[in-house]
Amino acid sequence: MSQRERAIALGAAIREAREKAGLSQEEVARRVDLPPMSYGSIERGRLLPSVSTLTRLCVMLKIDPDNLPDLQDVRD
């Protein structure tokens, strides 16, 4: 899987969890201390989050990291 494909798959998983939680992009961005534009780019698969950002998103959205797409190339 290419880095772009990983970013798209990860973004879709995060968007699904956000929608399931009934939250807006702006609310999630605020809660994990990200600019809304950056968070939107993550959901659209245009930006891979750092490990620390991904960790905050998983905790906030109650995502099990083991259920996320293969992320071996995510930057620190």
Backbone bond lengths (Angstrom), bond angles and torsions (degrees), N, CA, C in turn:
res aa  C-N    CA-C-N  psi(-1)  N-CA   C-N-CA  omega(-1)  CA-C   N-CA-C  phi
1 M - - - 1.453 - - 1.530 107.63 -
2 S 1.324 116.45 131.71 1.463 120.29 179.63 1.527 110.59 -75.00
3 Q 1.316 115.77 165.25 1.466 120.01 178.76 1.527 110.18 -60.96
4 R 1.322 117.50 -38.48 1.469 121.59 178.76 1.529 110.15 -63.58
5 E 1.319 116.70 -44.39 1.466 120.33 178.98 1.526 110.96 -63.72
6 R 1.327 116.92 -38.34 1.471 120.51 176.67 1.525 110.49 -62.80
7 A 1.323 115.88 -44.56 1.466 120.37 -179.22 1.523 110.69 -61.41
8 I 1.326 116.92 -42.09 1.467 120.74 179.60 1.527 110.62 -65.58
9 A 1.330 117.24 -45.46 1.465 120.88 -179.85 1.526 111.25 -64.39
10 L 1.319 116.55 -41.91 1.462 120.58 178.54 1.525 110.58 -64.24
11 G 1.320 116.65 -45.52 1.461 120.69 178.90 1.516 112.00 -58.56
12 A 1.326 116.61 -41.72 1.463 120.52 179.04 1.528 111.04 -64.17
13 A 1.326 117.10 -40.56 1.470 120.71 179.04 1.527 111.01 -65.27
14 I 1.317 116.63 -40.39 1.467 120.75 179.35 1.526 110.14 -67.88
15 R 1.331 116.98 -43.81 1.469 120.70 178.41 1.528 110.56 -60.16
16 E 1.330 116.71 -44.10 1.463 120.62 179.40 1.529 111.00 -59.70
17 A 1.323 117.11 -44.19 1.467 120.79 179.27 1.525 111.09 -65.31
18 R 1.327 116.92 -39.62 1.473 120.61 179.08 1.519 110.53 -63.66
19 E 1.334 116.16 -46.43 1.464 119.94 -179.58 1.527 111.03 -64.42
20 K 1.319 116.60 -39.76 1.465 120.81 177.50 1.526 110.61 -61.01
21 A 1.338 116.43 -35.59 1.467 121.18 179.14 1.530 112.02 -78.76
22 G 1.330 117.34 -8.61 1.459 120.92 179.02 1.520 113.80 72.44
23 L 1.320 116.77 31.12 1.463 121.58 -177.46 1.522 111.03 -109.98
24 S 1.319 115.61 152.61 1.463 120.92 174.63 1.527 109.36 -85.19
25 Q 1.324 115.69 161.96 1.462 119.83 175.12 1.524 110.32 -58.44
26 E 1.321 116.72 -41.58 1.460 121.05 -178.16 1.524 111.62 -62.44
27 E 1.330 116.61 -39.73 1.468 120.52 -179.97 1.530 110.89 -66.19
28 V 1.313 116.54 -44.77 1.468 119.50 178.97 1.522 109.79 -63.36
29 A 1.325 116.89 -45.89 1.470 120.80 179.89 1.527 110.46 -56.85
30 R 1.316 116.81 -43.98 1.465 120.74 -179.89 1.524 110.75 -63.50
31 R 1.316 116.64 -44.43 1.465 120.88 -176.64 1.529 113.38 -67.05
32 V 1.327 117.11 -28.32 1.474 119.35 179.91 1.523 111.43 -105.15
33 D 1.323 115.88 10.50 1.462 122.28 174.50 1.532 112.76 59.91
34 L 1.337 114.82 52.41 1.464 121.86 176.01 1.519 109.14 -124.04
35 P 1.320 118.20 148.30 1.461 119.07 170.54 1.533 108.45 -62.74
36 P 1.329 118.16 138.06 1.468 120.27 -179.42 1.530 113.12 -53.86
37 M 1.316 117.33 -35.98 1.462 120.42 -179.96 1.537 110.67 -64.49
38 S 1.320 117.20 -39.67 1.467 120.85 178.34 1.526 110.75 -66.63
39 Y 1.323 116.02 -42.56 1.461 118.85 178.65 1.526 110.36 -62.00
40 G 1.321 116.94 -43.80 1.464 120.54 177.86 1.519 111.63 -59.42
41 S 1.314 116.77 -38.31 1.470 120.97 178.23 1.526 111.44 -65.68
42 I 1.316 116.88 -34.18 1.470 120.42 176.42 1.525 109.34 -65.20
43 E 1.328 117.11 -47.94 1.463 120.41 -179.41 1.526 111.89 -62.02
44 R 1.314 117.48 -34.84 1.468 121.30 -179.15 1.524 112.92 -82.81
45 G 1.326 117.16 -1.58 1.452 120.19 178.12 1.508 114.20 77.48
46 R 1.311 116.71 20.08 1.463 120.97 179.13 1.521 112.29 -95.32
47 L 1.324 116.65 -11.14 1.460 121.52 -176.56 1.525 109.03 -145.17
48 L 1.327 116.25 128.30 1.463 120.06 172.23 1.523 108.00 -87.71
49 P 1.321 117.71 129.99 1.466 119.53 179.69 1.523 111.26 -72.91
50 S 1.317 115.35 156.77 1.467 119.92 172.18 1.525 108.02 -67.41
51 V 1.301 116.50 165.99 1.462 120.82 178.64 1.527 110.15 -60.72
52 S 1.325 117.34 -42.10 1.474 119.54 -179.10 1.527 110.95 -65.52
53 T 1.323 117.64 -39.79 1.468 120.42 177.98 1.520 110.09 -66.67
54 L 1.317 116.86 -43.56 1.460 120.33 179.15 1.527 110.50 -61.63
55 T 1.309 117.25 -39.55 1.466 121.04 177.56 1.524 110.55 -61.65
56 R 1.335 116.92 -46.26 1.474 120.42 178.65 1.531 110.92 -61.39
57 L 1.328 116.80 -40.99 1.465 120.27 178.95 1.526 110.91 -64.29
58 C 1.320 117.06 -43.57 1.467 120.40 179.35 1.523 111.53 -61.24
59 V 1.306 116.75 -43.46 1.466 120.43 179.53 1.527 110.00 -65.43
60 M 1.321 116.46 -48.73 1.464 120.81 -175.75 1.527 112.36 -65.54
61 L 1.330 117.09 -39.37 1.463 121.15 -176.50 1.531 112.66 -96.58
62 K 1.338 116.25 4.16 1.467 122.00 178.89 1.529 111.18 56.45
63 I 1.338 114.52 49.16 1.463 121.60 177.67 1.524 108.06 -99.02
64 D 1.320 116.22 131.62 1.465 120.48 173.72 1.527 107.34 -80.61
65 P 1.328 118.49 115.19 1.467 120.37 -178.08 1.527 113.50 -56.21
66 D 1.328 117.34 -26.38 1.462 120.41 178.63 1.526 112.23 -67.04
67 N 1.340 116.93 -18.08 1.459 120.99 -179.87 1.523 112.80 -94.91
68 L 1.325 117.18 2.54 1.463 120.87 179.69 1.524 110.23 -85.24
69 P 1.339 116.51 158.34 1.469 119.60 176.29 1.529 110.86 -58.11
70 D 1.319 116.59 160.02 1.470 122.65 177.88 1.516 109.60 -55.23
71 L 1.326 116.69 121.08 1.467 120.95 -173.92 1.520 112.46 -121.43
72 Q 1.308 118.47 31.27 1.460 119.51 -174.87 1.521 113.38 -58.76
73 D 1.329 119.25 -21.69 1.460 120.97 -178.26 1.524 114.14 -98.20
74 V 1.334 118.21 6.35 1.467 119.62 179.57 1.518 108.70 -63.69
75 R 1.324 115.74 134.27 1.465 119.84 -176.73 1.515 110.96 -78.52
76 D 1.317 116.88 156.19 1.471 123.10 177.42 1.497 110.04 -88.70
